[in-house]
Amino acid sequence: MSQQAPPETGVPAGEMNEFASSSRRGSSAASDRLKGFAGSAAVGSITWSIISCFSVILVTVALVCVILLPTLLFSGERPAGIRGYLDAITWGWLLINGVPPKLGSATITLIPWGLAIIPWVLLFRAGRAFSLRTDHGVRWRIIGGAIMVMIYVGAIIGAAHFTTSVNVSFGGGWALIVSVVMGTSAVTAGILRGANIPLGEAVPALAVFALKWGLGAALALIGVAAVVLALRLLINFGDAMDLFMGLNPGWSGILALLALTIGYMPVLLVWSAAYVVGAGFSIGPDVIVSPFIPVTAPTQLPPFPPLVAIPETAGALVWLLPLLVVVIGIFWGIGISKSLGKENALIRILLGFAVAFVAAAVFYGLAVISLGDLGDVRLVSLGPDPLLSASLLWILLSIGITPTAVLPAKTFMRKRQAKIVIVPDADPGEAHRDHE
């Protein structure tokens, strides 16, 4: 007995079109949500912050490889295996970021922070580029900047932890302090620069004036110190070359020696500036180099050619070096008087003291980061006394600024007189009447 199959029931065309249309709408909505998420503030801020920070790390690592690899490959003592090369490159990367190493039980805290300027500038540019690409408001700039700082700090601490060996190690505390200070300052300055936030409008004009002129006075002192240091190196150039030939670094070691020279040159400039203001600097627990000490006690210095610029004797002519700081103060006082000619004398005097104080504060910070140890008992606390150096700078600048800033601006204005006098022609009618 056969049973007839039920007739086939087809789906109406209208329902099919409606189903296809709803499927397309669903996929389109999902695609729009995916595009919206990909283009959201969260993804954009996180992505660009990660890319910017890792680009800085890769560039600095490549720079260290360019400096160190020739020395590692062509020197007499090569690292053992790939791990040795990686450790050496990581040590160089930590040094270029300002992290002090520890050689055995001796911690070196006198860091060539002239090299640390390189990653700071790169972080600043990365923060500025990230801020320019992010237009989702202040909140996402803060979040992206925090991510950049955390990645940078994590990379520094991780490198310091995993490269610890018997001979060379890096303290986690120092790595944390240095990386947080460098990362936060550079990234924050870069983001503010890129965001074009008008911070100057919230600061009084006289305060901005004091900050700018105080920073300029500190830079002027560093310029004078650079001239003094260059003269010392020129006078002792022969000794520096003899020391360099005695080291016999070879062509591959020249890069490493050049990197150390660049790194320690700002430190030597600060030492020279402290010498100019009269505070001097120490190169050991009992050795002070000062323009007012005729003969410096002998001490054993590392075989580093730029150290030949350290003076061993001081004559009566060197006692006049602090007068150069007074001269800087005189010029700055004239500038204050001419720039603030509409202000009364008391305001100009107070601004002069403020300018000198800002310059002293800037130099105090430079002296702090230029003071440290080289791991030897005889070479501890190398550098100037920050408080003494800053105090002398403030006093000497004030001595030069005060008498010139109190004078009215017209005192320094030159009255120009006409050198050619043109006599107007007489009227012809008047000349004819006079003739008659």
C-alpha positions in Angstrom: 0.0 0.0 0.0 1.6 3.2 -1.0 1.3 6.6 0.7 1.4 9.7 -1.3 4.1 12.2 -0.3 2.9 15.6 0.8 3.2 18.4 -1.7 6.3 20.5 -1.6 5.7 23.9 0.0 8.1 26.6 -1.3 9.2 29.7 0.6 7.5 32.8 -0.8 9.7 35.2 -2.6 8.8 38.1 -0.3 10.0 36.2 2.7 13.2 35.3 1.0 13.9 38.9 0.2 13.1 40.0 3.7 15.4 37.4 5.2 18.3 38.4 2.8 17.7 42.0 3.6 17.7 41.4 7.4 21.0 39.4 7.0 22.6 42.2 5.1 21.5 44.7 7.7 22.9 42.5 10.5 26.3 42.1 8.8 26.4 45.8 8.0 25.6 46.7 11.6 28.3 44.3 12.8 30.8 45.8 10.3 29.9 49.3 11.5 30.4 48.3 15.1 33.7 46.8 14.3 34.8 49.9 12.4 33.6 52.1 15.2 35.5 50.1 17.7 38.6 50.1 15.6 38.4 53.9 15.1 37.4 54.6 18.7 39.4 56.8 21.1 40.4 53.8 23.2 42.0 51.7 20.4 43.6 54.8 18.7 45.2 56.0 21.9 46.4 52.6 23.1 47.7 51.7 19.6 49.6 54.9 19.0 51.0 55.0 22.5 52.4 51.5 22.2 53.8 52.1 18.7 55.5 55.4 19.8 57.1 54.0 22.9 58.4 50.8 21.2 59.8 52.9 18.4 61.9 54.9 20.9 63.2 51.7 22.5 64.1 50.2 19.1 65.9 53.3 17.9 68.0 53.5 21.1 68.9 49.8 21.0 70.0 50.3 17.3 72.1 53.2 18.4 73.8 51.2 21.1 74.5 48.4 18.6 76.2 50.8 16.2 78.4 52.0 19.1 79.2 48.8 20.8 79.2 46.0 18.1 82.5 47.1 16.4 84.2 47.1 19.8 82.7 43.7 20.7 83.4 42.0 17.4 87.0 43.3 16.9 88.3 43.6 20.4 90.7 41.0 22.0 88.1 39.8 24.5 84.9 38.9 22.8 81.7 38.0 24.7 81.0 34.3 25.2 78.1 33.3 23.0 74.9 35.1 22.0 74.0 35.7 25.6 77.2 37.7 26.1 76.5 40.0 23.2 72.9 40.5 24.4 74.0 41.3 27.9 76.6 43.8 26.6 74.1 45.6 24.4 71.5 45.6 27.2 74.1 47.1 29.6 74.9 49.8 27.0 71.2 50.5 26.5 70.7 50.9 30.3 73.7 53.3 30.5 72.4 55.4 27.6 69.2 55.7 29.5 71.0 57.0 32.6 70.8 53.9 34.8 74.0 53.6 37.0 75.8 50.2 36.9 77.2 48.3 39.7 80.6 46.7 39.2 81.0 44.0 41.8 80.3 45.7 45.1 81.0 49.2 43.8 78.1 51.2 42.5 78.9 53.9 39.9 76.5 56.8 40.3 78.3 59.4 38.2 76.4 58.8 35.0 77.2 60.2 31.5 73.8 61.9 31.4 74.9 63.6 28.2 73.9 60.3 26.5 70.6 60.3 28.4 69.6 63.4 26.5 69.2 61.2 23.4 66.4 58.9 24.7 64.8 61.9 26.5 64.5 63.8 23.2 63.2 60.7 21.5 60.5 60.2 24.2 59.6 63.9 23.9 59.2 63.6 20.2 57.2 60.4 20.6 54.9 62.1 23.1 54.4 65.1 20.8 53.6 62.9 17.8 51.1 60.9 19.9 49.4 64.1 21.1 49.1 65.4 17.5 47.5 62.1 16.3 45.1 62.0 19.3 42.1 64.4 19.0 39.8 62.6 21.4 40.3 65.0 24.4 42.6 65.4 27.4 41.5 62.1 29.0 42.8 59.9 26.2 46.1 61.9 26.0 46.6 61.2 29.7 45.8 57.5 29.3 48.1 57.2 26.3 50.9 59.0 28.0 50.6 56.8 31.1 50.8 53.7 28.9 54.0 55.1 27.2 55.6 55.7 30.6 54.6 52.3 32.0 56.0 50.5 28.9 59.3 52.5 29.1 59.6 52.0 32.9 58.8 48.3 32.5 61.4 47.8 29.8 64.1 49.5 31.9 63.3 47.5 35.1 63.1 44.3 33.1 66.4 44.9 31.4 68.0 45.8 34.7 66.7 42.6 36.4 67.5 40.0 33.7 71.0 41.2 32.9 72.4 40.8 36.4 75.6 38.9 36.5 78.6 38.5 38.7 80.7 41.4 37.3 78.0 43.9 36.1 74.6 44.5 37.6 72.0 47.2 37.8 70.0 48.1 40.9 66.3 47.9 40.5 65.7 51.0 42.7 68.0 53.2 40.6 66.4 51.8 37.4 62.9 52.7 38.7 63.8 56.2 39.8 65.7 57.1 36.6 63.1 55.6 34.3 60.2 57.2 36.0 61.8 60.7 36.1 63.0 60.5 32.4 59.8 58.9 31.1 57.4 61.2 32.9 59.2 64.4 32.2 59.8 63.7 28.5 56.4 62.3 27.6 54.5 64.9 29.6 56.5 67.7 27.9 55.9 66.2 24.5 52.2 65.8 25.0 51.8 69.3 26.2 53.8 70.6 23.3 51.7 68.6 20.8 48.4 69.6 22.4 49.3 73.4 22.2 47.9 73.9 25.7 48.3 77.7 26.5 50.0 77.2 29.9 51.6 80.7 29.7 48.2 82.4 29.9 47.7 81.0 33.4 51.1 82.2 34.6 51.6 85.9 35.4 53.7 87.8 32.8 56.4 88.8 35.4 56.8 85.2 36.5 57.3 84.1 32.9 59.8 86.9 32.5 61.8 85.7 35.6 61.7 82.1 34.4 63.0 82.9 30.9 65.7 85.3 32.0 66.8 83.0 34.9 67.2 80.1 32.5 69.1 82.4 30.1 71.5 83.4 32.9 72.2 79.7 33.8 72.9 79.0 30.1 75.2 82.0 29.9 77.2 80.6 32.8 77.4 77.2 31.1 78.6 79.1 28.0 81.4 80.8 30.0 82.3 77.5 31.6 82.5 75.9 28.1 85.0 78.5 27.0 87.1 77.9 30.2 87.0 74.1 29.7 87.9 74.4 26.0 90.9 76.6 26.9 92.0 74.0 29.5 91.7 71.2 27.0 93.6 73.2 24.4 96.5 73.9 26.9 96.7 70.3 27.9 96.1 68.8 24.5 99.5 67.1 24.4 98.8 65.3 27.7 95.4 64.2 26.5 96.9 62.7 23.4 99.6 60.9 25.4 96.9 59.4 27.6 94.9 58.4 24.6 97.8 56.7 22.9 98.6 55.0 26.2 95.1 53.5 26.3 95.7 52.1 22.8 92.0 51.7 22.1 92.3 50.7 18.5 90.0 51.9 15.8 87.1 49.9 17.2 87.5 51.3 20.7 87.4 54.9 19.5 83.6 54.8 19.2 83.2 53.7 22.8 85.7 56.4 24.0 83.9 59.0 21.9 80.5 58.0 23.4 81.9 58.3 26.9 83.4 61.7 26.1 80.0 62.9 24.7 78.2 61.5 27.7 80.5 63.1 30.4 81.0 66.4 28.6 77.9 68.0 30.2 79.2 66.8 33.6 82.5 68.4 33.0 80.8 71.6 31.9 78.9 71.7 35.2 82.2 71.1 37.1 83.8 74.0 35.1 80.8 76.3 35.9 81.2 75.5 39.7 84.9 76.3 39.3 84.0 79.6 37.7 81.6 80.7 40.5 84.3 79.9 43.0 82.7 76.8 44.7 85.0 74.4 43.0 84.4 70.6 43.0 85.7 67.5 44.8 87.5 64.5 43.2 87.6 62.4 46.3 86.8 62.6 50.0 89.7 64.9 50.8 90.6 66.6 47.4 89.0 69.9 46.5 89.7 71.7 43.2 89.0 75.4 43.6 90.3 78.7 42.1 91.2 79.8 45.7 93.4 76.7 46.5 96.9 77.2 45.0 97.8 73.6 44.7 95.4 70.6 44.3 96.3 67.5 46.3 97.4 64.7 44.0 95.0 61.9 43.5 94.7 58.9 41.2 92.2 59.6 38.4 90.8 57.1 35.8 92.7 57.1 32.5 90.1 59.3 30.7 91.6 61.9 28.4 89.1 64.8 29.1 90.1 64.6 32.8 93.4 66.3 31.9 91.4 69.6 31.9 91.2 69.4 35.8 93.6 72.2 37.0 96.3 71.2 39.4 97.3 74.7 40.3 95.6 78.1 40.6 97.2 81.5 40.3 96.1 85.0 41.2 94.5 85.5 37.8 92.1 82.6 38.3 90.7 84.4 41.3 89.1 86.8 38.9 86.8 84.1 37.4 83.9 84.8 39.7 83.9 88.4 38.3 82.7 86.9 35.0 79.5 85.9 36.8 79.1 89.5 38.0 79.5 90.7 34.5 76.7 88.4 33.4 74.6 89.9 36.1 75.4 93.4 34.9 74.2 92.6 31.4 71.1 90.9 32.7 70.4 93.9 34.9 70.6 96.2 31.8 68.2 93.9 30.0 65.8 94.0 33.0 65.9 97.8 33.1 65.3 98.2 29.4 62.6 95.5 29.2 60.7 96.7 32.3 61.2 100.5 31.8 57.6 101.2 32.8 57.9 99.4 36.2 59.2 101.2 39.3 62.7 100.6 40.7 61.4 98.3 43.5 59.7 95.9 41.0 62.9 95.8 38.9 65.0 95.0 41.9 62.7 92.2 43.0 62.6 90.8 39.5 66.4 90.9 39.5 66.5 88.8 42.7 63.9 86.4 41.2 66.0 86.0 38.0 69.1 85.2 40.0 67.1 82.7 42.1 65.8 80.9 39.1 69.3 80.6 37.6 70.6 79.3 41.0 67.8 76.7 41.1 68.5 75.5 37.6 72.2 75.2 38.4 71.4 73.4 41.6 69.6 70.7 39.7 72.5 70.4 37.2 75.0 70.1 40.1 72.9 67.4 41.7 73.0 65.1 38.6 76.7 65.9 38.1 77.6 64.5 41.5 78.4 60.9 42.0 80.9 58.1 42.6 83.1 56.0 40.3 83.1 52.9 42.5 86.5 53.5 44.2 86.9 54.6 47.8 89.2 57.3 46.6 86.6 58.5 44.0 83.5 59.1 46.0 81.3 62.3 45.8 82.9 63.5 42.7 81.6 66.9 41.6 80.5 70.2 43.1 78.6 70.9 46.2 75.1 71.8 44.8 74.0 74.1 47.6 77.3 76.0 47.8 77.5 76.4 44.0 73.9 77.6 43.7 74.3 80.0 46.6 77.4 81.6 45.2 75.8 81.9 41.8 72.7 83.7 43.3 74.9 86.1 45.2 77.2 87.0 42.3 74.3 87.5 39.9 72.5 89.6 42.4 75.6 91.8 42.9 75.7 92.5 39.1 71.9 92.8 38.5 70.9 95.1 41.4 72.8 98.3 40.6 72.0 98.2 36.9 68.3 97.0 37.1 67.5 100.0 39.4 68.7 102.5 36.9 66.1 103.9 34.5 66.0 102.6 31.0 67.0 105.9 29.4 70.4 105.5 31.1 71.3 102.8 28.6 69.6 104.4 25.5 72.0 106.0 23.1 70.8 109.3 21.6 71.6 109.3 17.9 72.2 112.7 16.3 71.9 113.4 12.6 75.3 113.4 10.9 74.1 115.1 7.7 72.1 118.4 8.0 70.1 119.4 4.9 69.6 123.1 4.6 66.3 123.9 2.9 66.4 126.1 -0.2 65.4 129.7 0.3 62.2 130.9 -1.3 63.0 132.7 -4.6 60.5 135.5 -3.8 62.0 136.2 -0.4 65.5 136.2 -2.0 64.4 138.7 -4.6 62.9 141.0 -1.9 66.0 140.8 0.1 68.0 141.7 -3.0 65.9 144.8 -3.6 
